[in-house]
């Protein structure tokens, strides 16, 4: 199936991930089968980054460094896989 999603649907997923990360992550995980392999990786990377930044406000200050290291590792791995 070589069917691409329309541009307006792609932006909706990104908006959900940026504005409400938990809801965006749930929507992406529920719709994983609809995405191509490359799109799946891109959407999950953005959703994971936004979710981890969102979680930072609920964690103690000592854990913030570990989360930022995780975010950096995800970005580096995603760049290396492309």
Secondary structure as UniProt FT lines:
FT   HELIX           7..19
FT   HELIX           21..30
FT   HELIX           32..34
FT   HELIX           37..55
FT   HELIX           56..58
FT   HELIX           61..81
//
